[in-house]
Amino acid sequence: MKKANSFAALSGLVYSTDSGRHCPACEQPQDDCICAEQPVNSGDGIARVRRESKGRGGKTVTTIQGLVLTLEELKTLTAALKKRCGCGGSLKDGVIEIQGDQVQLLIEELQKRGFTAIKSGG
């Protein structure tokens, strides 16, 4: 058995001459990637705003899903909504999460920006 820290143990090392980074979704070089230009969600365009606390240690977050926007547009919208609410948040798998119970404020802000927004859940 070969030692893990010897050069002989690296005999299975693969070297690639392909330059640059690749997109994990489409395996294309980042210069040729079209993933950022495509909508993240295939929803109906109605923003569903709901309050959730399940799986978050009792902490309440407000989630927004159903928007058909590109990744860059979602990032920009997330930053603007966080700033409007004055709290933190994130973008995970095409779902915007804003900390705290901000349902009514977010619905009003989304409607002001031209989106169709409805309250979802109880």
URKATA-V326123 format. One record per pair of residues at least 4 apart in sequence whose C-alpha atoms are under 6 Angstrom apart, sorted by the first residue. I is the first residue (numbers start at 1). GAP is how many residues later the second one is. If there is no record, write none. Layout:
i->{I	I}
gap->{GAP	GAP}
//
This chain:
i->{2	4	21	22	22	22	22	23	23	23	28	36	37	38	39	39	39	40	40	41	43	43	45	45	45	46	46	46	47	47	47	47	48	48	48	48	48	48	49	49	49	49	50	50	50	50	51	51	52	52	53	53	53	60	61	61	61	62	62	62	63	63	64	64	65	69	74	82	82	82	88	89	89	89	90	91	91	106	107	110	111}
gap->{7	5	8	5	6	7	8	4	5	7	5	35	33	32	29	30	31	30	54	27	23	25	21	22	23	20	70	71	18	19	20	70	16	17	69	70	71	72	14	15	70	71	12	13	69	70	10	11	8	9	5	6	7	40	37	38	39	35	36	39	33	34	31	32	30	4	4	4	5	6	11	8	9	10	7	4	5	4	10	5	4}
//
